[in-house]
Amino acid sequence: MSCEFASSTDLDRDLERRVVSFLLQCGVLRTSGIIVRVQDGMVTLRGKVRSFYERQLCVHSGRRVAGVRKLVDELEVVG
């Protein structure tokens, strides 16, 4: 009998896809250049947003995705 476990890389890729998908669903990623990176369940959002509201929306939405252990906000408000 053998067991297969998904590697952390596979899990991270899946989590990245789900975070991006959720941010798209919320309308956050439609025009902004936000980069989503995941490592060991830690999600980093990086890029430029147009307002503090958009920044908060990104961070709050990103934290709602199942599997996010920690969210690092590296978003910059411009404009």
Secondary structure, 3 states (H helix, E strand, C coil): CCCCCCCHHHHHHHHHHHHHHHHHHCCCCCCCCCEEEEECCEEEEEEEECCHHHHHHHHHHHHCCCCCCEEEEEEEECC
